Amino acid sequence: MPPRDTADSSRRRIVVAAVELLEKGGPDAVSTRAVAAAAGMQPPAIYRLFGDKEGLLEAVAEHGYAQFLESKRAQLDPAPPDPVEELRRGWDLVVGFGVSRPELFAVMNRATGRGPDAAHRAGLEILRGRVRRLAAGAWLRVDEELAAQIIQATGQGAVATWHSTPAERRDPALLTILRESMVAAVTRAEPAVPDTESGPAPAARALRAALPDDAGVLSDAEQRLLREWLTRLAADGGTPRA
């Protein structure tokens, strides 16, 4: 049996190679043969160190949690002055990680928990600590376990929706609104979403929805122009453009 430090070094090299392949080519790129080649090792080493491909993916998930936890701890305030703002920052951090590293985030969320998951547990403890501080400050409107589930579910849902939406249709306002919906569901704080229902936006949305496919008196070109104007008004309330 090789010395422990050699086995640990080989394990790290394989995991790093697997993460690189995953983020470049998605899950299909993470074959045992491809990972072994990228790590400069033979495929049997993967089976010896991880058992099988699922064991390797568990290690990849753990690696992702460790990286995320490192960034999370860098922003951790042991005594935050405003626990609701701390909740917002934590949610934004999770969603930002998922938006920027979708393939790794997906593997992290699919992990079955077969292997060691110290980083995952540590991350959950940070979340539970945030929820506990909300409860201690009388901010929670639901119990702590449900609050943690809502926070996790909305974060994962936000990332999944973002990546399933065509790039040209993605709107950052979605993430803000989902975050504030979570805040409203979990806490007694007022949502921090700008009032978008003033001005012409609501009327533009209503008119666009009611506009028939064939407006009759309008030519095709006029209908397209009208829909473009209504879409613009509905999106930004008619804010003047520079």
C-alpha positions in Angstrom: 0.0 0.0 0.0 1.4 3.4 -0.9 2.2 5.9 1.9 -0.8 8.0 2.9 0.6 11.3 1.6 1.1 9.7 -1.8 -2.5 8.4 -1.9 -3.8 11.8 -0.8 -1.7 13.6 -3.4 -3.0 11.2 -6.1 -6.6 11.7 -4.9 -6.3 15.5 -5.1 -4.8 15.3 -8.6 -7.6 13.1 -9.8 -10.3 15.3 -8.2 -8.8 18.5 -9.7 -8.7 16.9 -13.1 -12.3 15.7 -12.8 -13.5 19.2 -11.8 -11.7 20.7 -14.8 -13.2 18.2 -17.2 -16.6 18.7 -15.6 -16.6 22.5 -16.0 -15.3 22.4 -19.5 -17.4 19.6 -20.9 -20.2 18.8 -18.5 -20.9 15.4 -16.8 -20.4 13.4 -20.0 -16.8 14.6 -20.1 -16.1 13.0 -16.7 -15.3 9.4 -17.8 -12.8 7.4 -15.7 -10.6 7.0 -18.8 -10.6 10.8 -19.5 -10.0 11.7 -15.8 -7.2 9.2 -15.5 -5.5 10.6 -18.7 -6.0 14.2 -17.5 -4.4 13.4 -14.1 -1.6 11.5 -15.7 -2.6 8.2 -14.1 -4.0 4.8 -15.0 -7.8 4.1 -14.7 -7.4 1.5 -12.0 -6.1 4.2 -9.7 -9.6 5.8 -9.7 -11.2 2.5 -8.7 -8.6 2.0 -6.0 -9.1 5.4 -4.5 -12.8 6.1 -5.1 -14.4 2.8 -5.7 -16.2 3.8 -8.9 -17.3 6.8 -10.9 -20.0 7.7 -8.4 -17.4 7.7 -5.6 -15.3 10.1 -7.7 -18.3 12.4 -8.2 -18.9 12.4 -4.5 -15.3 13.5 -4.1 -15.8 16.2 -6.7 -18.9 17.4 -4.8 -16.9 17.5 -1.6 -14.2 19.5 -3.4 -16.8 22.0 -4.6 -18.3 22.3 -1.1 -14.8 23.0 0.3 -14.1 25.7 -2.2 -17.5 27.3 -1.6 -17.1 27.1 2.2 -13.7 28.9 1.9 -15.3 31.8 0.1 -18.3 31.7 2.5 -16.1 31.8 5.6 -14.2 34.8 4.2 -17.5 36.8 4.4 -18.6 35.3 7.7 -19.3 37.8 10.4 -19.5 36.1 13.8 -21.7 38.9 15.2 -23.6 40.5 12.3 -25.4 43.7 13.1 -28.3 42.9 10.8 -29.2 39.2 10.6 -31.6 39.8 7.7 -28.9 41.5 5.6 -26.6 38.6 6.5 -29.3 36.2 5.1 -29.4 38.2 1.9 -25.6 38.2 1.5 -25.5 34.4 2.2 -28.2 33.7 -0.4 -26.5 35.9 -2.9 -23.2 34.1 -2.3 -24.8 30.6 -2.9 -26.7 31.8 -6.0 -23.6 33.6 -7.4 -21.6 30.4 -7.0 -24.2 28.4 -8.8 -24.6 30.9 -11.6 -20.8 31.1 -12.2 -20.1 27.4 -11.8 -23.2 25.6 -13.0 -21.7 22.1 -13.6 -20.0 21.9 -10.3 -23.0 23.3 -8.5 -25.2 20.6 -10.1 -22.9 17.8 -9.0 -22.8 19.2 -5.5 -26.6 19.2 -5.3 -26.8 15.7 -6.8 -24.3 14.2 -4.3 -25.8 11.3 -2.4 -23.8 11.7 0.8 -22.1 8.3 0.5 -18.6 9.7 1.2 -17.2 12.1 3.7 -19.0 15.4 3.6 -17.3 17.5 6.3 -17.4 20.6 4.1 -21.1 20.1 3.3 -21.9 19.7 7.0 -19.9 22.8 7.8 -21.8 24.8 5.2 -25.1 23.6 6.6 -23.9 24.7 10.1 -23.3 28.2 8.8 -26.8 28.3 7.3 -28.3 27.0 10.6 -26.3 29.6 12.5 -27.8 32.4 10.3 -31.3 31.0 10.8 -30.7 30.7 14.6 -29.7 34.4 14.8 -32.8 35.3 12.9 -34.9 33.3 15.4 -33.0 34.8 18.4 -33.8 38.3 17.0 -37.5 37.4 16.7 -37.3 37.8 12.9 -38.5 34.3 11.9 -42.1 33.8 10.8 -41.6 30.0 10.4 -39.7 27.4 12.4 -36.0 27.1 11.9 -36.0 23.8 10.0 -38.6 25.0 7.5 -36.7 28.3 7.2 -33.5 26.5 6.2 -35.4 24.4 3.7 -37.0 27.5 2.1 -33.6 29.2 1.9 -32.0 26.2 0.2 -34.9 25.5 -2.1 -35.1 29.1 -3.4 -31.4 29.3 -3.9 -31.2 26.0 -5.9 -34.4 26.9 -7.8 -33.0 30.3 -8.7 -29.8 28.8 -10.2 -31.7 26.1 -12.1 -34.1 28.6 -13.6 -31.3 30.9 -14.6 -29.5 28.2 -16.5 -32.6 26.8 -18.1 -33.5 30.2 -19.5 -32.0 31.2 -22.8 -29.1 33.7 -22.3 -30.9 36.5 -24.2 -34.0 36.2 -21.9 -32.1 36.1 -18.5 -33.0 39.1 -16.3 -31.0 39.7 -13.1 -34.1 41.1 -11.5 -35.3 37.5 -11.3 -32.7 36.7 -8.8 -33.4 39.8 -6.7 -37.1 39.1 -6.7 -36.7 35.4 -5.7 -34.3 36.4 -2.9 -36.8 38.9 -1.6 -39.6 36.4 -1.9 -37.5 34.1 0.3 -36.9 36.9 2.8 -40.6 37.6 2.9 -41.5 34.0 3.4 -38.9 33.4 6.1 -38.7 36.7 8.0 -40.8 39.6 9.2 -38.6 42.0 7.3 -39.9 44.2 4.5 -38.8 43.1 1.1 -36.1 45.3 -0.5 -37.5 45.2 -4.0 -38.0 48.5 -5.8 -41.7 49.3 -6.6 -42.0 48.4 -10.2 -45.8 48.9 -10.4 -45.7 52.6 -10.8 -45.6 54.4 -14.1 -46.6 52.8 -17.4 -45.2 49.4 -16.8 -48.4 47.7 -15.5 -50.5 49.2 -18.2 -48.0 48.1 -20.9 -48.1 44.5 -19.6 -51.9 44.5 -19.6 -52.1 45.9 -23.1 -49.4 43.5 -24.4 -51.3 40.5 -22.9 -54.6 41.7 -24.4 -53.3 42.5 -27.8 -54.7 40.1 -30.4 -52.5 38.3 -32.8 -54.1 40.2 -35.6 -54.9 43.8 -34.5 -56.8 44.4 -37.8 -56.2 48.1 -38.3 -52.4 47.8 -37.9 -50.0 46.4 -40.5 -47.6 43.6 -39.6 -44.8 46.1 -39.2 -46.9 48.4 -37.0 -47.9 45.4 -34.8 -44.2 44.4 -34.4 -43.3 47.9 -33.5 -46.1 48.2 -31.0 -45.2 45.0 -29.3 -41.5 46.1 -29.1 -42.6 49.4 -27.5 -44.9 47.6 -25.0 -42.2 45.1 -24.1 -39.7 47.9 -23.5 -42.2 49.8 -21.3 -43.2 46.6 -19.4 -39.5 45.8 -18.7 -38.3 49.2 -17.4 -41.3 51.3 -16.9 -40.4 53.6 -19.8 -37.2 54.8 -18.2 -35.6 57.3 -20.7 -32.7 55.8 -22.6 -29.5 57.8 -23.0 
